[in-house]
């Protein structure tokens, strides 16, 4: 199969030159990069197909120190007609959906939702990992953690768990104040 031209390949590496701490950095998950740039005035970031391109981007902006959160590339790819998983990390109802369209799909959870973060994956594990990446980084941004703290406590690759547990559900109120 011929290799896609650079302009046709999808970005899988994200460089953040300017964003919320712990930026700047290079990330292999949009789930890590999204919380650093969403809502940050004049955020500077870009997607690339290689780490080398991302490094050059940061070098051009004279960023000398940055974090690197790079995972090995997925060996699973999409094939026409095969099942996909739609991860909604930030939306009306975070979670993994088997469909994009329809009432039970991902689309109603992200359309007209400011700051929505979602992506399609070939495996459930990758979709859940994306949500965990987003939730963990969002938590660091909210707490204002340092780069050193992030690097110390980020879960090692392969650690399983329910990523949805990290996402705080909105509190509900009733007329009598009891949920």
CORGI-V335981 format. One record per residue. N is the residue number from 1. RES is the residue in three letters. OMEGA is omega in whole degrees, 0 to 359 (NA if undefined). NEAR is the number of other ideal C-beta (glycine too) atoms within 10 Angstrom. Layout:
n=N res=RES omega=OMEGA near=NEAR
n=N res=RES omega=OMEGA near=NEAR
This chain:
n=1 res=UNK omega=181 near=3
n=2 res=UNK omega=179 near=4
n=3 res=UNK omega=180 near=7
n=4 res=UNK omega=174 near=10
n=5 res=UNK omega=183 near=7
n=6 res=UNK omega=182 near=10
n=7 res=UNK omega=181 near=6
n=8 res=UNK omega=180 near=8
n=9 res=UNK omega=181 near=12
n=10 res=UNK omega=177 near=7
n=11 res=UNK omega=176 near=14
n=12 res=UNK omega=177 near=17
n=13 res=UNK omega=185 near=23
n=14 res=UNK omega=177 near=24
n=15 res=UNK omega=177 near=27
n=16 res=UNK omega=180 near=28
n=17 res=UNK omega=183 near=21
n=18 res=UNK omega=180 near=16
n=19 res=UNK omega=177 near=22
n=20 res=UNK omega=175 near=19
n=21 res=UNK omega=23 near=14
n=22 res=UNK omega=175 near=23
n=23 res=UNK omega=5 near=24
n=24 res=UNK omega=179 near=21
n=25 res=UNK omega=175 near=26
n=26 res=UNK omega=187 near=24
n=27 res=UNK omega=176 near=26
n=28 res=UNK omega=178 near=20
n=29 res=UNK omega=174 near=22
n=30 res=UNK omega=176 near=20
n=31 res=UNK omega=176 near=26
n=32 res=UNK omega=186 near=27
n=33 res=UNK omega=186 near=28
n=34 res=UNK omega=181 near=26
n=35 res=UNK omega=181 near=26
n=36 res=UNK omega=186 near=25
n=37 res=UNK omega=182 near=18
n=38 res=UNK omega=181 near=17
n=39 res=UNK omega=179 near=12
n=40 res=UNK omega=182 near=16
n=41 res=UNK omega=180 near=5
n=42 res=UNK omega=176 near=7
n=43 res=UNK omega=177 near=16
n=44 res=UNK omega=181 near=17
n=45 res=UNK omega=179 near=21
n=46 res=UNK omega=176 near=15
n=47 res=UNK omega=181 near=16
n=48 res=UNK omega=178 near=19
n=49 res=UNK omega=178 near=16
n=50 res=UNK omega=176 near=13
n=51 res=UNK omega=180 near=15
n=52 res=UNK omega=178 near=10
n=53 res=UNK omega=179 near=16
n=54 res=UNK omega=178 near=27
n=55 res=UNK omega=178 near=17
n=56 res=UNK omega=178 near=13
n=57 res=UNK omega=180 near=21
n=58 res=UNK omega=179 near=20
n=59 res=UNK omega=178 near=11
n=60 res=UNK omega=179 near=9
n=61 res=UNK omega=177 near=13
n=62 res=UNK omega=175 near=7
n=63 res=UNK omega=184 near=19
n=64 res=UNK omega=181 near=8
n=65 res=UNK omega=180 near=8
n=66 res=UNK omega=178 near=17
n=67 res=UNK omega=177 near=17
n=68 res=UNK omega=175 near=12
n=69 res=UNK omega=186 near=18
n=70 res=UNK omega=174 near=14
n=71 res=UNK omega=173 near=14
n=72 res=UNK omega=180 near=7
n=73 res=UNK omega=178 near=9
n=74 res=UNK omega=177 near=14
n=75 res=UNK omega=180 near=6
n=76 res=UNK omega=178 near=12
n=77 res=UNK omega=180 near=7
n=78 res=UNK omega=172 near=11
n=79 res=UNK omega=181 near=9
n=80 res=UNK omega=177 near=4
n=81 res=UNK omega=180 near=5
n=82 res=UNK omega=181 near=9
n=83 res=UNK omega=175 near=11
n=84 res=UNK omega=178 near=15
n=85 res=UNK omega=183 near=20
n=86 res=UNK omega=182 near=21
n=87 res=UNK omega=174 near=28
n=88 res=UNK omega=180 near=27
n=89 res=UNK omega=178 near=30
n=90 res=UNK omega=182 near=22
n=91 res=UNK omega=181 near=19
n=92 res=UNK omega=181 near=13
n=93 res=UNK omega=181 near=14
n=94 res=UNK omega=179 near=22
n=95 res=UNK omega=180 near=17
n=96 res=UNK omega=181 near=19
n=97 res=UNK omega=180 near=22
n=98 res=UNK omega=181 near=14
n=99 res=UNK omega=175 near=14
n=100 res=UNK omega=183 near=14
n=101 res=UNK omega=178 near=11
n=102 res=UNK omega=183 near=11
n=103 res=UNK omega=181 near=7
n=104 res=UNK omega=182 near=10
n=105 res=UNK omega=182 near=15
n=106 res=UNK omega=186 near=25
n=107 res=UNK omega=181 near=16
n=108 res=UNK omega=181 near=18
n=109 res=UNK omega=187 near=19
n=110 res=UNK omega=182 near=20
n=111 res=UNK omega=182 near=10
n=112 res=UNK omega=174 near=7
n=113 res=UNK omega=183 near=15
n=114 res=UNK omega=179 near=7
n=115 res=UNK omega=180 near=11
n=116 res=UNK omega=178 near=18
n=117 res=UNK omega=182 near=23
n=118 res=UNK omega=181 near=25
n=119 res=UNK omega=179 near=19
n=120 res=UNK omega=180 near=15
n=121 res=UNK omega=179 near=19
n=122 res=UNK omega=181 near=17
n=123 res=UNK omega=178 near=13
n=124 res=UNK omega=181 near=13
n=125 res=UNK omega=179 near=14
n=126 res=UNK omega=179 near=18
n=127 res=UNK omega=179 near=25
n=128 res=UNK omega=178 near=20
n=129 res=UNK omega=178 near=23
n=130 res=UNK omega=180 near=26
n=131 res=UNK omega=178 near=25
n=132 res=UNK omega=178 near=24
n=133 res=UNK omega=182 near=27
n=134 res=UNK omega=184 near=28
n=135 res=UNK omega=180 near=21
n=136 res=UNK omega=180 near=19
n=137 res=UNK omega=178 near=26
n=138 res=UNK omega=179 near=23
n=139 res=UNK omega=178 near=15
n=140 res=UNK omega=180 near=22
n=141 res=UNK omega=182 near=20
n=142 res=UNK omega=180 near=11
n=143 res=UNK omega=181 near=10
n=144 res=UNK omega=181 near=10
n=145 res=UNK omega=179 near=16
n=146 res=UNK omega=177 near=12
n=147 res=UNK omega=181 near=16
n=148 res=UNK omega=179 near=10
n=149 res=UNK omega=178 near=13
n=150 res=UNK omega=182 near=20
n=151 res=UNK omega=181 near=12
n=152 res=UNK omega=189 near=9
n=153 res=UNK omega=179 near=10
n=154 res=UNK omega=183 near=16
n=155 res=UNK omega=175 near=13
n=156 res=UNK omega=179 near=5
n=157 res=UNK omega=176 near=8
n=158 res=UNK omega=178 near=7
n=159 res=UNK omega=182 near=9
n=160 res=UNK omega=177 near=10
n=161 res=UNK omega=181 near=10
n=162 res=UNK omega=182 near=9
n=163 res=UNK omega=183 near=24
n=164 res=UNK omega=181 near=16
n=165 res=UNK omega=180 near=9
n=166 res=UNK omega=185 near=16
n=167 res=UNK omega=181 near=18
n=168 res=UNK omega=177 near=11
n=169 res=UNK omega=178 near=8
n=170 res=UNK omega=179 near=6
n=171 res=UNK omega=181 near=6
n=172 res=UNK omega=177 near=6
n=173 res=UNK omega=173 near=9
n=174 res=UNK omega=183 near=7
n=175 res=UNK omega=180 near=5
n=176 res=UNK omega=176 near=6
n=177 res=UNK omega=180 near=6
n=178 res=UNK omega=180 near=6
n=179 res=UNK omega=NA near=7
